[in-house]
Amino acid sequence: MIAQLALPIAQGGPVIPTFQRGSNCVRENRQFCWEWFSSHWSSTFQPRLIEHIELTAIAVGIGFVIAFVTALVAYRWEWAVNPATAVFALVYTIPSLAFFQLMVPFTGLTRLSAEIALVSYTLLILFRNILTGLREVPPDAIEAAQAMGLTRRQTLTRVELPLAMPAIMAGIRIATVTIISLATVAAFIGVGGLGEPIFNAIQTGFKTQFIAAGVLAVLLALVTDAVLVVVQRLLTPWARAKVG
Amino acid sequence: MQGVPDPGSAAAAIEFRAVTKRYPGREAPAVRELSLSVPAGEICVLIGPSGSGKTTAMKMVNRLIDITEGDITIGEQSVRSLDLTELRRGIGYVFQQIGLFPHMSVEDNIGTVPRLLGWNKQRIRDRVGELLELVGLEQSDARRYPGQFSGGQRQRIGVARAMAAGQPIMLMDEPFGAVDPIARDRLQNDFLRLHAEVRKTVIFVTHDIDEAIKMGHRIAILKDGELVQYGTPDDILASPANEFIADFVGADRGLKRLLLRELRDIELTSLNGGTDDLPTVDERTSLRDALSLMVTRRVTALTVMGEDGERRGTVSMETLAHFADRDKSDTGVEA
């Protein structure tokens, strides 16, 4: 079992520095060797970064669809709230390493295994935010919609969902940042992403690689969050409209 | 009648026919066998203490609340026979609070029902411009959001929205309750002026008797779900049906009646010699303000002046007292 687990990490391509031919910085394994990083950007980091973005986008995308549909059902039928919350909370509590390993017997060392686990972690956050957003729509606005002859569906799409948008976007932001962080662990089952150079660096003790991959993951989270803030502002222009 | 009349379509009469609303698990009905008819183009005020059923009664007109027994007709057509969304798109609704959609621009708010009815963009834009002018807002306000306006301005937008598709009927749920007294007075005056122009049939809910007297062609006073008295403001002030009504309209009901008339509406005592020293007053002053002037000037009569600066005659405190007190039978107002 252990050997089986270690295998994908080795397969990830050892980036053990060739101490003889490397620069002084690399040979002495200093904190961070910029020159090594920039020469390995396109071979080691850029592909992993792209994988990481793919892992995250797919997880949040699929997670959103599932959570959205479930939240709409729970918003309409109150009895669905508790079971849905219980299931989503349960999967949320499974330790991530265990979850990835748990999936291997079923779906193998594949991206599918990783995505199933990652999607599961988005559900609770997204579900609760979407549901809270819908529930906090002012009753006046809903009554106004009814009184003006909007159908139930029109009320949902034209009034309730737009007004729930700030809460929904807040959920997407938290879920996305969480998944960017968790996706590094997915490298454990060999599906790439920025976790892979981190795992390798842990084994070899090569600081530059470790720091570079870690910082890239953090930067990715920050930049993504900033992009989502901009998206939120574009989607909710009324929220910033000032008096006067 | 179709559920969706064209803009400018004639107002329709509304009739409550023995309407009862019962809520499950509650013994007393919220509204009990309410019968009253509102002639086309009039403002009918529903008033009463909280729990009197006034809001429930109004909300049954567009079936925001279902009717348990009885029926409501709009221009002879039962509201129960109409498709719900069609019915509601044909009735304007003005809310007390934030009935505007905060996420939509003023233009989109006002254009809500026209959009549902499938009007094209240009027609909606033209209509919005027309309505903004009608309710006293700037054309440049169309692109702003409700959050950027004062309470009074928001209520004007609400009124514009309720008329957007030319709905012949308007339901108003304490529309001016949430604004300060000065803004409320202006909104009331502007609405009356607007109503004189558009002549919709309006059901107006309030708990403020002064507002009811000012706004209503007719006032329906409800208590515990039952109609206690229905009549013109003058009827009700002149002869309250019972102790409850007398109490409700207030001990100063005589003074309130004086508010309903101006000096030019009454017969004046013709001028004779020796009146030169009386204070003068414009003929468009209400009887109440005339009385107030007498009290503050410590006189018992005033000289009434016409717009042209000519003297019309004099009015005495006795005459005013007569109008405050006399029976409705000689006011010439139909019951």
Interface residues (C-beta under 8 A of the other chain):
Chain A: P138 D140 A141 E143 A144 A145 Q146 A147 M148 G149 L150 T151 Q154 V159 P162 L163 M165 T236 P237 W238 A241 K242 V243 G244
Chain B: N62 L64 L84 T85 E86 L87 R88 R89 G90 I91 Y93 F95 Q97 I98 G99 L100 F101 P102 H103 M104 S105 T112 V113 L116 R144 Y145 G147 Q148 R161 L171
